[in-house]
Structures are given as C-alpha cells and as structure tokens.
Amino acid sequence: MKTVSTKLRVAALGLSAGALGLGLAPGDTAPLATPAAAQAATTDLDRVVTALRSISTMKADFVQTDRNGQSLRGVMTLKRPGKIRFDYGKNADFLVISNGKSLYVIDYEVAQVERWPIGNSPLGALFDPDKDVKRFGKLMPTSSKDVISVQVRDPKKPEFGMITLIFVKNAAAPGGLQLAYWVALDAQNNRTRVELSNQRYGVAVADSTFTFKDPRRTARRPG
C-alpha cells in the first residue's frame, strides 16, 4: 500500500516521470541565434497559446507514470476557464479537481483534502495560457517539425515547479495543435509524465463535474 504522502504526490499529477523523450533535456534549450529563428519561436508560442485558448471543453484518457515506472490510468476532463478533473475510476480512493480557483487533491482513504491556488501548480499552464505560456514559456528543441515543445516555469517562483507541454500538429484539433502529453516537475524534483489519448473536444461538461464531497464530512466517495 502506498503511504499517504506518496499517494498524494502521485495524485497531484504534476509531479514525476521518466525522460521527456523527443530528444529533450530538462532545462536545456537550443540557442535561437538568428532573427528568423527567434521569429519562428515567437510564432510557435503564439500557436500554442491559440490552441490552448481554443479549447472550450475537452475529455481525454490519460496514463500517468512516475519516475519509478508506476502507472495510473483515468479520464481527464477540462473546461475553461480553469476547471479540470482527473478521475482514476470508481474504485480509486483519491481524486484531483480544480474548480477554477483552487486545485484539490482529495484522499478518501484517510479523509484528507489538500488545496493549492491554481497559480501555484505547474498545471496552471493549462488554465491560463496568456499568463503562463506566453510570459514564462520557452520553446524547446524537438526532433520533428510536427512537434512543438514548450517549457513553462516562473524563474522568480521555483517553488511552483515546471511543466513541459508537448503538442503535435493536427488540423482536426483546436488551433491546429493537439496536446499529446506533458511532463511536470515539482520543487522536490518529483516528476510525472501524463500521456493523453482519445482526445474529444467541445463535449458537454456540467459544472458539477468539478465539485466533490468532502471526505472530512462523509466517508463515502461520490460516484
């Protein structure tokens, strides 16, 4: 059985995994030596911002893998602005939800809830692309012209962690880019890789999806 602290780190999704792949190395960037290269980088960052802002709602299956190779599966539901849910299934004893203001990790096994302001999570880059991606994002090198990688972190607030977002060009996705996976790193160097599949856009999502029953008041997990 996982310890509570380990389980909460795993459930927080933003926080553990193997290599970034695609030839990327955390913290490394390719020098943009020419004005043309700098312009291309700016254009790609603008495309990423447009793609994220173009997602009104989204559902996707996900596989979350920590640095030890342990994986969890579930369904991610996103609704702008600022709402997200990572559901690990009815048999899971934890849940991760953002209601647009705060990110919650709910542990039903020990009746515990942890909360962070959205801006304090690497996942904030999914919620506020204007602020995070455009201001704090930098383009990372990839091995394919059809793949765009953006690393997002605030150098003045290293305690908030870092997230690297990987997009694949796809004309059918909002803004022409499909979010394929991300790798998040927290201040304790815990990494998580979250791979998405079966992305569905523009689906109906009720606001009640982003609410939860507080386990400190009831021991039963919502269905």
N, C-alpha and C positions, 0 to 999 in steps of 0.2 A: 504493500500500500504506500502511496506517495505521502510524504509529510505535507502538512498544510502549506508551509512556505513554498515548497517546490511546486505544489499543485497550483497555487495562486500565481506563481511566476509563469508557469506553463499556460494557464488560462488567460493571462493578460495579453497574450498574442503579440507581443511586440517585443519578443524579447529572447530569442535563442535560435541558433541553426547552424547548418554547415556552411560550406563555401558558397559565395554568391553565384558562382558559375559564370558562364559567358565571358570568362577572362577578366572578371572584375576583382579588384582587391580593395577592401575597406580602407577609406582614407586616401586612396590614390586617384589621381586624375591625370588625363592626358593634357599636356600644355596646348593652349589654343594660341598658336604663335602668329597666325595671320588674321587680318581683318575679316577675311572670308570665313575662316573657321569660327571666329567669335560671333559673326552674324548667324552662322548655321546653328550654333549652340543656343543663341537667343531665340531663334525661330523654333527649335525643338522644345525649349522650355515653354514658349507660348502655346505650342501644340498640346503639351501635357496639361497646362492649366485649362485650356479649352476643353480637352477630353474629360477632365475631372468635373468641370463645371457643367458639362453637358449631360452628366448622369443625374437624372431626377430620382430614379429608384433602380435598384439592382439586386439580384439574387445570384448566388454562385455557390457551388460546392467547394469546400476547401480541405486541404491536408496541411496540417501544422506539424512541423518537425523541429525538435530541439537539437542542440549540438551533440547529444548522445545518440541521435538517430531514432529516438522515440517519437512516434507519430500519433496524432489525434485527427479525427475527421468530423466534419459537420457542415452546416449551412450558414453562410453569411448573408445577411440582409442589410442593405444600405438605403437610406432615404435622406436626401438633402433637404434642409441643411443640418448636418451634424449628428444624424441618428444612425446607429449601426448595432447589429446584434450578431453575435457568434453563438450559435446553438449547437451543442455537442450531442444532441439527441435526448430522448425522454429518459434514458437510463443513466445519463450523466448527472453528477451531483454538483456541477458548477455551471455558471452562465456568465457571459460577458456582454454588457449592454452599454451603449451611450444614448442618453435621451436628448442630446443636443446641447447640453450644458456640462455634464459630467460623465466620466467613464466609470462603470461599476464592474467589479468582479464579485460575483455572488457565490458563496460556498455553502451549499445546502447541507453538506455532511456535518459541518461544525457550526452552522448557523452564524456565519460571518459575512460581512459586506465590507469591501474596501472601495474607496472612491477617490478619483483624481479629476481635477479640472481637465477638460479636453486638451487644452493647450500644453499640458504637462506630459502628454503622451506622444510617442512617435506617430501614433495613428492619427494625430491631428492633421497630418499632411493630406489625409483622405477627406477631412472635413472642411478645411479652409485652404484651398489651393492658391487663392490670391495671396494670402499672408505667408504661408509656409513654403510652397513650391517656388513661387516667383521670387520671394525675398531671400530665402535661405537655401534654395535648391541649386545644385550644380550638376552639369552634365558629366556622366561617367563614360569611359570608352567601352564599346562593345565590339563583338566580332562580326556583327551583321548590320547592314544598313536598314533592316526592317525591325530592329530592336532599339528602343530608347531606354536608357537607364538614368535615373535622377536620384542623387543622394540629397536628403533633406535633413539639416540639423542647424540649430542656432548656436554658433560658437560662443555666444555670451552666456548660454544656459546649457552646459554639457550634461547637467543632471536630468534634462528632459529626454536624452537619448537621441538616436538617429534612426532613420528609415531610408532604405533604398528601394525605389519603386521601379519595376520593370514592365515596360509596355511593348506590345507587339503591334505593328501596323495591321489594321483590319478595317476595311472600308465599311463593314457592317456595324462596327462599334461606334458609340457616340464620339464625335470628334475625330474619327478615323484611327483611334488607338484603343487597344484592349488591354486593361490591366491584367497581366499574366501572373505575377507573384510579387511579393516583397520580402525583404529581409530587414528585421528590426533589431536594434542593439540598444540595451538599456545602460544606465550608468554603472551597473555592476558587471558589464561585459557579458550579460546573458543574451544569446542570440536566438531568434526564431525565424524560420523560413515558412511562409504561408503561400502555398500554391493554389491558384483558383482554376476551376473548370466549370463547364456548363453555365457560362455567364448568361443571364437573362436580364434585359433592360426594359424599363418602362412598365414593370409589372405593378399591379395594385398592391399596396402595402399599407395596412392600417397603422395609425399611430400607437395603438395598443400593443403592437409588436415590440415596442421599445419601453415597455413597463414590466415590472416584476413584483412578485410578492416577497416582502421582506422576511427572510427566514428567522430573523430575530423575534418575529411575532407569530410565525407559524412554521411548523416543521415540514409542511408539505410543499413540494416544488410545483409550480404551475405547469399545466400541460401544454 
